Amino acid sequence: MNRDVRVTFFQVKSDAEKRERIIRLAEEYFEKKEPLVIQLPHQKALEYVDLLLWRAPKESFLPHTIKDEPTQDFIVLTSSGNNPNGARSVLNLCPE
């Protein structure tokens, strides 16, 4: 399989800006009904982003799930190398 891979780096200057970027990207993908995997380094980070997406945006929340097994959910948080929803886009929040 020969797929073109495109990498986009986002520059953020503060933790608040990083949280806003995560929320904004998740919103965009959810509204377009396109799958997105948010890759996180460990359980504590999974819990943090999980709470973030349930509490933001302030007037709503972003439906999502934490899964490593196949799912139809649009926004999936995972700390494994799996792609549970077959997303073409991954928001990698891991150090590597």
C-alpha positions in Angstrom: 0.0 0.0 0.0 1.5 3.3 -1.1 -0.1 6.2 0.8 1.0 9.7 0.9 1.8 10.8 4.4 1.5 14.4 5.4 2.7 15.6 8.8 1.5 18.9 10.2 3.2 20.4 13.3 1.3 22.8 15.5 3.2 25.4 17.5 1.8 26.3 20.8 3.2 28.7 23.3 1.3 27.7 26.5 -0.6 24.8 28.1 -3.8 26.8 27.5 -3.1 27.1 23.8 -2.4 23.4 23.6 -5.7 22.6 25.2 -7.5 24.9 22.8 -5.8 23.3 19.8 -6.8 19.8 21.0 -10.4 20.9 21.5 -10.6 22.8 18.2 -9.2 19.9 16.2 -11.5 17.4 17.8 -14.5 19.7 17.1 -13.5 20.1 13.4 -13.2 16.3 12.9 -16.4 15.6 14.8 -18.4 18.2 12.8 -17.0 16.8 9.5 -17.8 13.3 10.8 -14.2 12.2 10.1 -12.5 9.8 12.4 -9.6 11.1 14.5 -7.3 9.2 16.8 -5.7 11.1 19.7 -2.5 9.3 20.6 -1.4 9.8 24.2 1.6 8.5 26.1 0.0 7.0 29.2 -3.1 6.5 31.4 -2.8 9.8 33.2 -2.7 11.7 29.9 -5.7 9.7 28.7 -7.7 10.7 31.8 -6.7 14.4 31.4 -7.8 14.7 27.7 -10.9 12.6 28.4 -12.0 15.2 31.1 -11.0 18.0 28.8 -13.2 16.8 26.0 -16.2 16.2 28.3 -15.9 19.7 29.8 -15.2 21.7 26.6 -16.4 23.5 24.7 -18.2 25.2 27.7 -21.6 25.2 26.0 -21.4 21.5 25.1 -19.0 18.6 25.1 -17.3 16.4 22.5 -18.4 12.8 22.3 -15.4 10.5 22.3 -14.2 7.2 23.6 -11.1 5.5 25.0 -10.5 2.4 23.1 -7.9 0.1 21.7 -10.4 -2.3 19.9 -12.2 -1.5 16.7 -15.0 1.1 17.0 -17.2 3.4 14.9 -16.7 6.4 17.2 -15.3 9.5 15.5 -13.0 10.7 18.2 -10.9 8.0 19.9 -8.3 8.4 22.7 -5.7 5.7 22.9 -2.2 5.0 24.4 -1.6 2.0 22.2 -0.2 2.1 18.7 -3.6 0.9 17.4 -5.9 2.8 15.1 -9.3 1.7 16.5 -11.6 3.7 14.2 -9.5 3.5 11.0 -8.7 7.2 11.1 -6.6 8.8 8.4 -5.6 11.5 10.9 -3.8 11.1 14.2 -3.1 13.8 16.8 0.1 12.5 18.3 0.6 14.0 21.8 3.4 11.5 22.6 7.0 12.7 23.0 8.2 10.4 20.2 
